[in-house]
Amino acid sequence: MREICIPLPDLNVGEQADVVVYLRGNKTEFHYRVESIPWEFYSDDLKNSNKKVKLQEQIKNLKKTILDYDKNWELVQIFEPSHKSQYIQVLYKKKP
């Protein structure tokens, strides 16, 4: 088993969660950070060509933001934005 799921409270923009784990008596620390990236919600109905173009631009911006992020942190998860959300949240883990 390489992974366990630990429920964490909601993190606000820029907040960091530190997790301490003892494995065979050895202390290991993990550091997580949530970043919020501007996002415009689109309904499931993307038949409108203009909406498709805007969504593609948003995805391109999200990808660039992730690629340009501090290299000391690795991407863990991209959360699905909630209905009419203005931001999409991304979870990073600090590299050892």
matplotlib code that plots the C-alpha trace (Angstrom):
import matplotlib.pyplot as plt

x = [0.0, 1.6, -1.3, -3.9, -6.7, -6.7, -9.7, -8.6, -10.7, -11.3, -8.3, -8.5, -6.4, -2.7, -3.2, -1.0, -1.7, 1.1, 0.7, 3.1, 3.2, 5.2, 6.3, 8.2, 8.8, 10.3, 8.7, 7.8, 6.3, 4.2, 3.2, 0.2, -1.0, -4.2, -4.2, -7.2, -7.1, -9.7, -12.4, -15.7, -18.4, -20.0, -23.1, -23.1, -24.6, -21.5, -23.3, -22.5, -19.2, -18.2, -18.5, -16.3, -13.6, -13.8, -13.6, -10.5, -8.9, -9.5, -8.1, -5.0, -4.6, -4.9, -2.3, 0.1, -0.4, 0.4, 3.4, 4.8, 4.2, 7.1, 9.1, 9.5, 5.8, 4.1, 0.5, -1.7, -5.2, -7.4, -10.8, -13.9, -15.3, -18.6, -21.6, -21.0, -17.6, -15.3, -12.2, -10.9, -8.8, -5.6, -3.8, 0.0, 2.4, 5.8, 8.6, 10.9]
y = [0.0, 3.3, 5.7, 6.5, 8.9, 11.6, 13.9, 17.5, 20.6, 23.0, 25.1, 28.7, 30.3, 30.1, 28.0, 25.0, 21.7, 19.9, 16.2, 14.2, 10.5, 8.0, 4.9, 2.2, 4.9, 7.3, 10.7, 11.8, 15.2, 16.0, 19.5, 20.3, 23.6, 24.5, 27.2, 28.8, 29.8, 32.0, 30.0, 30.8, 28.1, 26.7, 24.6, 21.0, 22.5, 23.5, 23.6, 27.3, 27.6, 30.7, 28.8, 26.0, 28.5, 30.2, 26.8, 25.8, 29.1, 28.4, 24.9, 26.3, 28.9, 26.2, 24.0, 26.9, 27.8, 24.3, 24.0, 27.3, 26.5, 26.4, 23.2, 22.4, 21.4, 18.6, 18.4, 16.1, 16.9, 19.3, 19.7, 20.0, 23.5, 23.8, 25.2, 28.8, 28.8, 31.7, 29.6, 26.1, 24.7, 22.7, 20.7, 20.5, 18.5, 19.7, 17.5, 15.9]
z = [0.0, -1.1, -0.5, 2.2, 2.0, 4.8, 4.9, 5.3, 6.1, 3.2, 2.5, 1.5, -1.2, -0.3, 2.8, 3.3, 5.1, 6.8, 7.4, 9.8, 9.4, 11.5, 9.5, 11.4, 14.1, 11.6, 11.2, 7.7, 6.8, 3.8, 2.7, 0.6, -1.0, -2.7, -5.4, -6.9, -10.6, -12.2, -13.9, -15.6, -15.2, -18.3, -18.4, -19.8, -22.9, -25.0, -28.4, -28.6, -30.6, -28.6, -25.3, -26.7, -27.7, -24.2, -22.5, -24.6, -23.6, -20.0, -20.3, -22.0, -19.2, -16.6, -18.3, -18.6, -14.9, -13.9, -16.1, -14.8, -11.2, -8.7, -9.6, -5.9, -5.9, -7.9, -9.1, -7.1, -8.1, -10.1, -8.4, -10.5, -10.1, -8.4, -10.3, -11.3, -9.5, -10.3, -9.5, -10.1, -7.3, -7.8, -5.1, -5.0, -2.8, -1.9, -3.3, -0.8]

ax = plt.figure().add_subplot(projection="3d")
ax.plot(x, y, z, "-o")
ax.set_aspect("equal")
plt.show()
